[in-house]
Amino acid sequence: MEGAALVAMGDNRSFRGDAGLMLGIGPFKVALEYASGRSASVIGKPAPALPRRLHAPGVGAGRGDDAR
């Protein structure tokens, strides 16, 4: 039996929140990948699975987006 798939909403390191720079999903994704020995599929932005039109300049950029 293979078990469940490991799926993550994103892999950003950090984002700007109300309290300033916040830890993003990426570090948690990497920790779960390490602990499980599996690779996660990223389904949130900016994952390749999203339609290309969402990656146009200025579209989707805003509060909570990756602060890198």
C-alpha positions as CSV (number, residue, x, y, z in Angstrom):
1,M,0.0,0.0,0.0
2,E,1.4,3.4,-1.1
3,G,-0.4,5.7,1.3
4,A,-1.8,9.1,0.7
5,A,-0.4,11.7,-1.6
6,L,1.5,14.7,0.0
7,V,-0.1,17.9,-1.4
8,A,0.9,21.5,-0.5
9,M,-0.8,24.7,-1.2
10,G,2.5,26.5,-2.0
11,D,6.2,26.6,-1.2
12,N,6.8,30.2,-0.4
13,R,9.4,31.0,2.3
14,S,7.7,34.0,3.8
15,F,5.0,36.6,3.3
16,R,4.1,40.0,4.6
17,G,1.2,39.8,7.1
18,D,-0.3,42.2,9.6
19,A,2.6,41.5,12.1
20,G,5.3,41.9,9.4
21,L,7.2,39.2,7.7
22,M,5.7,35.8,8.5
23,L,6.8,32.2,7.9
24,G,5.3,30.8,4.8
25,I,4.2,27.3,3.8
26,G,7.5,26.2,2.3
27,P,9.4,25.4,5.5
28,F,6.5,23.2,6.7
29,K,6.3,21.5,3.3
30,V,10.0,20.7,3.3
31,A,9.8,19.3,6.9
32,L,6.8,17.1,6.0
33,E,8.7,15.9,2.8
34,Y,11.7,15.0,5.0
35,A,9.7,13.3,7.7
36,S,7.6,11.3,5.2
37,G,10.3,10.5,2.6
38,R,7.9,11.7,-0.1
39,S,7.8,14.7,-2.4
40,A,4.9,17.0,-2.2
41,S,2.8,18.2,-5.2
42,V,2.4,21.9,-5.1
43,I,-1.1,23.0,-6.3
44,G,-1.3,26.7,-5.2
45,K,0.2,29.7,-6.9
46,P,2.7,29.9,-8.5
47,A,2.5,26.2,-9.3
48,P,2.7,25.2,-13.0
49,A,-0.7,23.6,-12.7
50,L,-2.3,27.1,-12.6
51,P,-3.5,28.6,-15.8
52,R,-0.7,30.7,-17.5
53,R,-2.9,33.8,-17.7
54,L,-2.7,34.2,-13.9
55,H,1.0,34.8,-14.2
56,A,0.7,37.9,-16.3
57,P,2.5,41.0,-14.9
58,G,0.5,42.6,-12.1
59,V,-2.1,39.9,-11.9
60,G,-2.4,38.1,-8.6
61,A,0.3,40.2,-6.9
62,G,-0.9,41.6,-3.6
63,R,-1.1,41.2,0.1
64,G,0.1,37.9,1.3
65,D,2.1,37.1,-1.9
66,D,5.7,35.8,-1.5
67,A,7.9,38.5,0.0
68,R,11.2,37.2,-1.5
